[in-house]
Every structure is written in structure tokens, then in C-alpha cells.
Amino acid sequence: MQTSTTGRDLIAEYEGCVLKAYRCPAGVLTIGIGHTSAAGSPTVAAGMVITRDEADTILARDLLRFEAGVERLVKVPLTQGQFDSLVSFAFNLGETALKGSTLLRRLNAGDYTGAANEFGKWNRAGGRVLPGLTRRRTAEAALFRSAEVPTPPTSPTSPTSPTPPPTSPTGLLAALMALFRKA
């Protein structure tokens, strides 16, 4: 799977786009749309400056890494919204956090509701609760819950093959963002 426009927009909304290196609330050097050295090239250095086009290119490369991580770690079927929310989670916290999380354990056990309930527990940086992280985790959980639990694929010739849930990326994202900006 690949991150949808809805997923990219969610990540960009909460990460913002800063073209000069800065320290995030957890003290990590960051640039562009949430890029840190931990995500790979380029290494972020104090005083570093990039263009908006470079920020978009770096984001696309970073997403490939986190999409692959979600694909590798998740053992159950996912809807697009579930995939996007997990990529956003891993993008923000790192693949290691997802790998060791109760969220992933519940999800891989088929407990989609229990997994969705775990997002809110990841709202701290530097040892303190951050309102922005609380809003982000709430938005990720809402996106995760936005579609029915996926059904394992059936034969393409079967007349009872499930139809994927309809998605309206821009409408869903707009509604989620409006809801959580007020929080």
C-alpha cells in the first residue's frame, strides 16, 4: 500500500513545513515536513536550509521507509485509513515505537478496536503531554476507525467478494481537521 493524499495531508498538517532546521519539542533537529536524521538522508544539521521542493522530495522518500515498515510489521488486513494512520504514527514516533507497541500487538491479534484505543497513549514528548500530540493521536485514531474492519480478500470470481469501503480523502480529512483544530 501507499499513503493516500489523506494520509500525506494528515502528516503535513501536524508536522508543518519548516525550511530551516529547528529543534522539535523533543529536542531533535528537524527540517522540512518532519524530517529528522533518524529517517535517513539528508542528515539534518543546525543552520541547514532547504527549498519547498526539497521538503516534498524528502517527505516522499521518508514515506517509502515508513510505508515499508508498516507493511512489514502488520500481519492483518488494513483499510487505507488504517494504513495511513499507522504510517503517520510511525513517521512521528519512529518504526521502533510502533514495533514495540501494544497498539501493534492488539492489531496483529485482530483487535482493531483495542488497537485504535492505543493511539491516545502516545501523546508525550520530552516526558510531558503535548496538546498537539494529543490532537494528532486523536486524528490518527479517527482515521483508523474511519472505515469498516477489512475483510480478508476472497476469490475475484466470487459473487460475494467484498467491495472496499468508499473513501473521500479530501472530505474525510477536512472533517477530521476541523474537528481537532477546535480541541
N, C-alpha and C positions, 0 to 999 in steps of 0.2 A: 504494500500500500504506500501511497504518498500522502503527505499532509495536504489537505484541501485548502482552498482560499480562506475558508472559515478558520481553520487551524492556524494558518500563517497570520491572519488578521488578529487572532487572539494573542498570539505570541508578540506581535508587533505592538499591540495596544498596551500590553503590560511591560514590555521591555523598553519601549520608546526607541528612538533612533538618535544617538549622540555621536557626533562625528569626531570628537576629541576624547581621548582616553580619560576615564574617570574611575573613581573607586565606588563600587556599588555599596549598599548598606552593610553588606557582609565584609567589606574591605577589599574586594577582589577587583583588580584592574579590568575594566570592561570598555568596549568600543562598539560602535555601530548598533545593531539590533541585538543587544545582549551577548555579544561575542566575548569570550574570555580565552586565555591561552589554553585552558584545560580542554577546550573544544577542538584545538588544533591550530593550524596555520591561519592567519599570521599570529605570531606571538605579540601580545599587547604590551606596549612599553609606555611609561609615563611620557606625556607630551605628544604621543602619536596622534596623527590626524589622517582621516580618510574621507573619501567623497561618498555621496549617497549611493552612487552606482556600485562602489566598492562594498558598502554596507549590505546592499541587496545580494551581491555575489557571495559575500561571506556567509550571509544567512542561508542562502540556498545550499552551500557546501555543509554548513553546520547541520541543517535539517537532514541531509542524507545520512549523516552519522547517527543522529538520534532516531530517525525512522528505522534504520537497520538495527539499532539496539532494541527498540520496542518489538520489532518483528522477531528478533532472536529470543527475547525474554518471555514474551506472551505465548502461551500454549493453547489458548482457546480462541474461537472466532470473535472478531470485533466488528462493530459498525464503524463507519467513517468517523462519527463523533467521538466514539470511544478511543479510536486510534489517535485522532487529533489531540484529545485531552491528555493522553499518555505521552505523546511527543512533547507537548507544551510542558508537562510536569518534568520530564527528563531533561528538556532543554534548560529549564530553570534550575533544577536541583542536581542534575548530573545523572548519568546512567547508573552509577553505583548506588545512589539513593533509591532509585526505582528497583534495582536488582535486590536490595536487602529489605524492601518494604513489605509491611503487612498488606498494603494495597495490592501488590503483585501476587502475594501468596493467596489472598482471597480470590482474586481474579482468576488465577490459574486453577483454583479449586472449583471454578464455575459459580462463585458467589459474586455476581455482578453488583448487587445492591450493597453488599458489605464492602466491596472494592470502592464503590462510589462514595461511601461514607468515610473512607480513609483520607480523601483529599484534604479535608479541613484540618487535619492534624499536622500538616506541613506548612505552617504559616509563620515560622520563626526564622530570623537571620541574626547572627551575632548574639544569640541567646534571648532575643526579645521578639514578641509578637509584633508584626508589622501589618498595619491595616491594608496596605497594597497587596501583600501576600495573601491575606485573608480574602480579599476580593478576588484575586486571581484563582485561588483554590476553589472558591465558590463558583466562579465562572467555569473552571475546568470540570468540576463535578456536574454542573448543569449540562454542559456539553456532553459529558459521558453518559448522562441519563437521557439525553435528548431523543434517542431512538430506542426501539424495542431491542431486547436482547437478541443478538444474532442467532440464526438457526444454522446448524452445520449444512453445507451445501448438499443438495440431492442431485440426482441424475438430470442433466439438461433436457432429456427427453421426457421426464416425468411431468404429467399434467399438474402435479401438486407442488412443483418447485416454488419455493418462497420468492416473493418479489421483494427486492431490497426496499427498506423504508424510504419514502421520498425525503429529499433534503432540499432546503432552500438556504444555501450558505449565507447569503447576504442578509436575508430576513432573520435567520436564527441568530447570527452574530449581532445584528443591530439590536434585537430584543435583549440578548444577554448583556451587552454593553450598557444599554440604557438602564437595565435593572441594577447592575452592580456599580454604576457611577453614583447612584443615589445612596448606596450603602455607606 
